[in-house]
């Protein structure tokens, strides 16, 4: 299980040095994510993607639950009041409509979530707009103290912003 550590870095040069130090500490590039203003030059940095900067995962999960629930209700109503064969309820239609509702709900919600900024990053918006760069690094729980101490020692200009206890499974 990994934890996400947040750091605010003052400028691009500091971010590049930090990236190199994390690579030397054997943190894989896929676990290092940087967020900066839209017009910032991110050359040499592993920029955060849509999964890290938007609410697509949370929205898809909500859509899955809501769509699945709606599908179950519609399926039960269809099975009881509109049986396909005979007069007995057809419970298979409830399962089919539940899965279809979950799929449509997850898809539709994720389309909305892609355009919504991440709630987890809202507290950093002001700093990013001022030109600072946000570093999100996902490390194993056993290495949190080691990586925090390393970054604090090598980059006193950076500001530690905390550890997130749970990171999404797919970022």
Secondary structure, DSSP 8 states (H G I E B T S, - for coil): -EEEEEEEESSHHHHHHHHHHHHHTT--GGGEEEE--TTS--TTS-B--HHHHBSHHHHHHHHHHHHHHHHHHHHHHHHHHS-SSSSS--THHHHHHHHHHHHHHHHHHHHHHHTSB-GGGGGGHHHHHTT-EEEEEEEEGGGHHHHHHHHHHH-TTSEEEEEES---TT-
